[in-house]
Amino acid sequence: MKNKKITRKISQGVYVLTTSSGGCVVDAVSQVSAGDNPYISVAVMKSNYTCELVKKNKKFALSVLGRDVSGNIIDTFGLKSGRDIDKFQNVDLLREDDLPVLKDSLGYMICEVIDQIDTGSHILYIGKLVEADVFKDTEVLTYQYYQEHKDEYIRFETMKGKIAWVCTMCGYVYYGEILPDDFICSRCGVGKEYFEKREDA
């Protein structure tokens, strides 16, 4: 494959998917039907704790993030695991249809799971939209904008005098002279091609 980074040009937003007891950042969200209760699809990495929660709960909410979203939201739901922390502890939430949604968002969609497809690395959930609302009408945070301005949302530090490889997707830092060809980010699951070399004297 010559350069799969072209997938970053696929137009999509950035969302926080939540269930009754956890959540994570997702970007592969699409409306796949029309009508009063359209179907919404979302892909969740199988290794994510949230994927297990959606399977159990059969219901999920999607909070739509704007460009002005707090970096704390990205850090909490994108860079940490619900196996280790309570992600809801320091985040302002509303409860809608018995699910938590983020106040710091443009609005939300609540879906009941009607089907799921195993795509290998992810589970693609198909949900029927049962509730939704708009909080504010400002610019949406797209995946491309996030990639171009991720330093505004993700803060990381590297150790002086060491060669660091930084994941451009999540900010994970790996130290070593060489990044192995088969290296996979332990935090977000992307490959070597998404890492940038940093050398701090």
ChimeraX attribute file (.defattr): number of C-alpha atoms within 10 A of each C-alpha:
attribute: neighborCount
match mode: 1-to-1
recipient: residues
	/A:1	3
	/A:2	5
	/A:3	7
	/A:4	9
	/A:5	10
	/A:6	8
	/A:7	9
	/A:8	11
	/A:9	9
	/A:10	12
	/A:11	11
	/A:12	17
	/A:13	20
	/A:14	24
	/A:15	29
	/A:16	22
	/A:17	28
	/A:18	25
	/A:19	24
	/A:20	16
	/A:21	15
	/A:22	22
	/A:23	29
	/A:24	27
	/A:25	22
	/A:26	20
	/A:27	18
	/A:28	17
	/A:29	19
	/A:30	14
	/A:31	14
	/A:32	11
	/A:33	12
	/A:34	9
	/A:35	7
	/A:36	9
	/A:37	13
	/A:38	15
	/A:39	21
	/A:40	22
	/A:41	21
	/A:42	21
	/A:43	21
	/A:44	25
	/A:45	19
	/A:46	16
	/A:47	14
	/A:48	18
	/A:49	17
	/A:50	25
	/A:51	22
	/A:52	15
	/A:53	18
	/A:54	24
	/A:55	15
	/A:56	10
	/A:57	13
	/A:58	15
	/A:59	23
	/A:60	26
	/A:61	29
	/A:62	28
	/A:63	26
	/A:64	25
	/A:65	26
	/A:66	21
	/A:67	17
	/A:68	14
	/A:69	16
	/A:70	14
	/A:71	15
	/A:72	15
	/A:73	22
	/A:74	21
	/A:75	18
	/A:76	21
	/A:77	22
	/A:78	22
	/A:79	18
	/A:80	16
	/A:81	18
	/A:82	17
	/A:83	11
	/A:84	8
	/A:85	11
	/A:86	15
	/A:87	19
	/A:88	18
	/A:89	9
	/A:90	10
	/A:91	15
	/A:92	12
	/A:93	14
	/A:94	13
	/A:95	11
	/A:96	15
	/A:97	13
	/A:98	12
	/A:99	16
	/A:100	25
	/A:101	30
	/A:102	23
	/A:103	15
	/A:104	20
	/A:105	25
	/A:106	23
	/A:107	19
	/A:108	23
	/A:109	20
	/A:110	27
	/A:111	24
	/A:112	20
	/A:113	20
	/A:114	12
	/A:115	12
	/A:116	15
	/A:117	11
	/A:118	11
	/A:119	12
	/A:120	9
	/A:121	12
	/A:122	16
	/A:123	20
	/A:124	21
	/A:125	26
	/A:126	22
	/A:127	25
	/A:128	21
	/A:129	21
	/A:130	15
	/A:131	14
	/A:132	15
	/A:133	12
	/A:134	12
	/A:135	12
	/A:136	11
	/A:137	9
	/A:138	12
	/A:139	11
	/A:140	19
	/A:141	20
	/A:142	20
	/A:143	21
	/A:144	17
	/A:145	14
	/A:146	17
	/A:147	14
	/A:148	11
	/A:149	12
	/A:150	18
	/A:151	13
	/A:152	10
	/A:153	18
	/A:154	19
	/A:155	12
	/A:156	10
	/A:157	11
	/A:158	16
	/A:159	13
	/A:160	10
	/A:161	9
	/A:162	14
	/A:163	19
	/A:164	24
	/A:165	23
	/A:166	22
	/A:167	23
	/A:168	18
	/A:169	19
	/A:170	24
	/A:171	22
	/A:172	19
	/A:173	23
	/A:174	18
	/A:175	15
	/A:176	12
	/A:177	11
	/A:178	11
	/A:179	17
	/A:180	10
	/A:181	9
	/A:182	8
	/A:183	13
	/A:184	17
	/A:185	20
	/A:186	11
	/A:187	18
	/A:188	18
	/A:189	16
	/A:190	16
	/A:191	15
	/A:192	17
	/A:193	15
	/A:194	16
	/A:195	23
	/A:196	13
	/A:197	16
	/A:198	15
	/A:199	12
	/A:200	11
	/A:201	8
